[in-house]
Amino acid sequence: MGHDRRLGTGLAPCPAGGGGIPVIRREGGYDGVEAVVDKDLASAVLAREVGARVLGMSTSVDQVALHYGTPRAQGIDRMSVQEARRYLDDGHFPSGSMGPKVEAAIRFIEAGGETVLITAPWTIGPALSGAGGTRIVSG
């Protein structure tokens, strides 16, 4: 297994997600139930628990966009957590698309995080340097 020298720079991958069989306790034992552990929300919780200031979220697009998938699509370089909440509430980020990432970003920042960066894997390097992706910030 290779060694990632970038970890010495203060960057650390913290994958989190679902798995296992969810159960609830019932009289006489346990029963399986339907449940999903959202990977974005789990990542936000893990990032706060380890004291991260910045959370990076990888997705299939370079930036978060308003009117995604339409001729009016508009990429967002930066938005405040208040703007993110408003756009989410206005339905710009559906639950089957960017909604969970934006909701996780809001929760991360409201819990004390500073910045969330959302971008595609192929643009993470430039986005970390400020050239690309979407940054969600506290103010």
C-alpha positions as CSV (number, residue, x, y, z in Angstrom):
1,M,0.0,0.0,0.0
2,G,1.4,3.4,-1.0
3,H,2.1,6.3,1.2
4,D,0.4,9.6,0.4
5,R,2.9,12.4,1.2
6,R,0.2,15.0,0.9
7,L,-1.1,14.0,4.3
8,G,1.9,15.9,5.8
9,T,0.5,19.1,4.4
10,G,-2.5,19.1,6.7
11,L,-4.9,17.4,4.2
12,A,-6.4,14.2,5.2
13,P,-9.1,12.1,3.5
14,C,-11.9,11.2,5.8
15,P,-14.3,9.0,3.9
16,A,-17.6,8.2,5.7
17,G,-20.8,6.5,4.6
18,G,-23.4,3.9,5.1
19,G,-23.1,0.2,5.4
20,G,-24.3,-2.7,7.5
21,I,-27.8,-3.7,8.2
22,P,-29.9,-1.2,10.2
23,V,-31.9,-2.7,13.1
24,I,-34.1,-1.6,15.9
25,R,-34.6,-3.3,19.2
26,R,-38.0,-4.9,19.7
27,E,-39.4,-7.0,22.4
28,G,-37.7,-10.3,22.1
29,G,-34.9,-9.2,19.7
30,Y,-34.1,-7.0,16.8
31,D,-35.8,-6.3,13.5
32,G,-34.2,-5.1,10.3
33,V,-35.5,-1.7,9.1
34,E,-34.9,0.4,6.0
35,A,-32.5,3.2,6.5
36,V,-29.8,5.2,4.7
37,V,-26.7,6.8,6.1
38,D,-26.1,9.8,3.9
39,K,-22.4,9.9,3.0
40,D,-22.4,13.7,2.8
41,L,-24.0,14.3,6.2
42,A,-21.8,11.6,7.7
43,S,-18.7,13.3,6.2
44,A,-19.8,16.6,7.7
45,V,-20.2,15.1,11.1
46,L,-16.9,13.3,10.9
47,A,-15.1,16.4,9.8
48,R,-16.4,18.4,12.7
49,E,-15.6,15.6,15.2
50,V,-11.9,15.7,14.1
51,G,-11.8,19.5,14.2
52,A,-11.5,20.1,10.5
53,R,-11.9,23.7,9.4
54,V,-12.4,22.9,5.7
55,L,-14.5,20.1,4.2
56,G,-14.0,19.1,0.6
57,M,-16.8,17.2,-1.1
58,S,-16.2,15.4,-4.4
59,T,-19.0,15.2,-6.9
60,S,-19.6,14.7,-10.7
61,V,-19.6,18.4,-11.7
62,D,-17.0,21.2,-11.4
63,Q,-19.3,23.5,-9.5
64,V,-22.7,23.8,-7.8
65,A,-25.1,25.5,-10.2
66,L,-28.4,27.3,-10.1
67,H,-30.9,26.1,-12.7
68,Y,-28.7,23.0,-13.2
69,G,-29.4,21.1,-16.4
70,T,-31.1,24.0,-18.2
71,P,-29.9,26.6,-20.6
72,R,-30.0,29.1,-17.7
73,A,-27.5,27.1,-15.6
74,Q,-25.2,29.4,-13.7
75,G,-22.2,28.0,-11.8
76,I,-21.5,29.4,-8.3
77,D,-17.9,30.2,-7.3
78,R,-18.8,31.2,-3.7
79,M,-21.9,31.6,-1.6
80,S,-22.6,32.2,2.1
81,V,-24.3,29.7,4.2
82,Q,-27.4,32.0,4.2
83,E,-27.4,32.0,0.4
84,A,-27.0,28.3,0.3
85,R,-29.9,27.8,2.7
86,R,-32.1,30.2,0.6
87,Y,-31.3,28.4,-2.7
88,L,-31.9,25.0,-1.0
89,D,-35.2,26.2,0.4
90,D,-36.1,27.6,-3.1
91,G,-35.6,24.1,-4.6
92,H,-32.5,24.8,-6.6
93,F,-30.7,21.7,-5.1
94,P,-33.0,18.6,-5.3
95,S,-32.6,15.8,-2.8
96,G,-31.5,13.4,-5.5
97,S,-28.8,15.7,-6.7
98,M,-26.9,18.5,-5.0
99,G,-29.3,18.9,-2.1
100,P,-27.5,16.5,0.4
101,K,-24.1,18.1,-0.3
102,V,-25.4,21.6,0.3
103,E,-27.4,20.6,3.4
104,A,-24.2,18.9,4.7
105,A,-22.2,22.0,4.0
106,I,-24.7,24.2,5.9
107,R,-24.6,21.9,8.9
108,F,-20.8,21.7,8.9
109,I,-20.5,25.5,8.9
110,E,-23.2,26.0,11.4
111,A,-21.4,23.5,13.7
112,G,-18.2,25.7,13.5
113,G,-16.5,24.7,10.2
114,E,-15.2,27.6,8.1
115,T,-15.4,26.5,4.5
116,V,-16.8,23.7,2.3
117,L,-15.4,23.1,-1.1
118,I,-17.6,21.2,-3.6
119,T,-16.0,20.1,-6.9
120,A,-15.2,17.2,-9.2
121,P,-12.3,14.9,-8.6
122,W,-10.5,16.2,-11.7
123,T,-10.6,19.8,-10.4
124,I,-9.8,19.3,-6.8
125,G,-6.2,20.5,-7.2
126,P,-7.0,23.8,-8.9
127,A,-10.0,24.3,-6.6
128,L,-7.9,24.0,-3.5
129,S,-5.8,26.9,-5.0
130,G,-8.9,29.0,-5.5
131,A,-9.4,28.2,-9.3
132,G,-12.7,26.3,-9.5
133,G,-15.2,24.5,-7.5
134,T,-17.8,26.1,-5.2
135,R,-16.9,27.5,-1.8
136,I,-19.6,27.8,0.8
137,V,-18.5,30.0,3.7
138,S,-20.0,31.3,7.0
139,G,-20.5,34.9,6.0
